[in-house]
Amino acid sequence: MRTAIYYFSGTGNSLKISQELAQGLHAQVCPIASAVKSKVINVDAEVVGIVFPVYFLDMPPIVHEFISKLNLKPDTYIFSIINFGGTAGNTLFNLDKLLRTKSMYLSAGFGLKMPDNSIIFATSPSEQQKMFRDANRKLIEISDMVKKRLYAGIEGKNSGAYPLVGKTTGFILERVLMVNKKSAKKHKCTGCGLCEEVCPVSNIQVSDNKVIWKDGCAQCFACIHWCPHNAVRYGFVSLNKKRTYRHPDITVKDIMKQKHANRL
Ligand SMILES: Cc1cc2nc3c(=O)[nH]c(=O)nc-3n(C[C@H](O)[C@H](O)[C@H](O)COP(=O)(O)O)c2cc1C
């Protein structure tokens, strides 16, 4: 039984979840950031997993694009694991709805609470360790269910309030904190180019020690969290070491690879 796990990740949580799961399922781990470069994504695995972070109580736009291009065999077993810092919103339900527009559906949808890569709130180191332990336990259960191709349904509740809360949070970040206006602090930026390499959608260009953000940001926060000098500013927000988050088992090279890897 061929199993493919497609993931998108800014700070490593989704990649780590995918890697853990892939071990138990003998699955191939495939980056969504690379797959979406194709016009149509044909996958002939019998089991397909989709792993990604929640953004504003919903799917990241790149996951939406991935599903829109996805072509599977008619009886493919599809499951998803979303991960989030606090609240998942309707993400899994929205994913299922989108799949159904293409005559597919989610046989099982799970949520994992992982350290928040929020640029406002931080998850303390002790909370992080507890989350990792809980996630590992739950991943063993999920792996068993997926092996049996169980119809496990979708975790959580679909609520009409979530779209409004998600939009309001997005509005505050974009219009009040102006996080869409990204810049590199002159006194801290060395022009090393790591932000350009780590950006999963090639939205950053570094030349002559100048960093330029184009207008196709995937909102993943990779550039701000992986910058070795904490030189990146999102509008009025910049990070210090304490609020910087990167999954401890994932390297910057792992994140860089996600836009270059081949798909199934
Ligand atoms: C733009 C953005 C929006 C987010 N929105 C939410 C959210 O609505 N609810 C939540 O619980 N976490 C939210 N988060 C936190 C991430 O979902 C969480 O930290 C996730 O585990 C990060 O995964 P990654 O390390 O694979 O990028 C958001 C993160 C980003 C970057």
The ligand as a MOL file (V3000), in Angstrom:
LIG
                    3D

  0  0  0     0  0            999 V3000
M  V30 BEGIN CTAB
M  V30 COUNTS 31 33 0 0 0
M  V30 BEGIN ATOM
M  V30 1 C -0.2050 33.3590 9.9050 0
M  V30 2 C -0.4200 32.4220 11.0550 0
M  V30 3 C -1.6930 32.2910 11.5890 0
M  V30 4 C -1.9140 31.4040 12.6420 0
M  V30 5 N -3.1950 31.2370 13.0900 0
M  V30 6 C -3.4310 30.3560 14.0800 0
M  V30 7 C -4.7660 30.1190 14.5160 0
M  V30 8 O -5.7480 30.6510 13.9760 0
M  V30 9 N -4.9600 29.2770 15.5550 0
M  V30 10 C -3.9220 28.6500 16.1810 0
M  V30 11 O -4.1600 27.9280 17.1370 0
M  V30 12 N -2.6370 28.8100 15.7650 0
M  V30 13 C -2.3790 29.6310 14.7270 0
M  V30 14 N -1.0900 29.8050 14.2610 0
M  V30 15 C -0.0020 28.9980 14.8690 0
M  V30 16 C 0.3950 27.7840 14.0180 0
M  V30 17 O -0.7340 27.1420 13.4760 0
M  V30 18 C 1.1820 26.7380 14.8310 0
M  V30 19 O 2.2040 27.2760 15.5780 0
M  V30 20 C 1.7120 25.6240 13.9160 0
M  V30 21 O 2.0580 24.5200 14.7100 0
M  V30 22 C 2.9300 26.0430 13.0950 0
M  V30 23 O 3.2780 24.9790 12.2330 0
M  V30 24 P 4.6530 24.9350 11.4090 0
M  V30 25 O 5.7640 24.9170 12.4500 0
M  V30 26 O 4.6000 23.6590 10.6600 0
M  V30 27 O 4.7230 26.1370 10.5450 0
M  V30 28 C -0.8430 30.6610 13.2070 0
M  V30 29 C 0.4360 30.8090 12.6590 0
M  V30 30 C 0.6400 31.6650 11.5870 0
M  V30 31 C 2.0290 31.7560 10.9870 0
M  V30 END ATOM
M  V30 BEGIN BOND
M  V30 1 1 1 2
M  V30 2 1 2 3
M  V30 3 2 2 30
M  V30 4 2 3 4
M  V30 5 1 4 5
M  V30 6 1 4 28
M  V30 7 2 5 6
M  V30 8 1 6 7
M  V30 9 1 6 13
M  V30 10 2 7 8
M  V30 11 1 7 9
M  V30 12 1 9 10
M  V30 13 2 10 11
M  V30 14 1 10 12
M  V30 15 2 12 13
M  V30 16 1 13 14
M  V30 17 1 14 15
M  V30 18 1 14 28
M  V30 19 1 15 16
M  V30 20 1 16 17
M  V30 21 1 16 18
M  V30 22 1 18 19
M  V30 23 1 18 20
M  V30 24 1 20 21
M  V30 25 1 20 22
M  V30 26 1 22 23
M  V30 27 1 23 24
M  V30 28 2 24 25
M  V30 29 1 24 26
M  V30 30 1 24 27
M  V30 31 2 28 29
M  V30 32 1 29 30
M  V30 33 1 30 31
M  V30 END BOND
M  V30 END CTAB
M  END
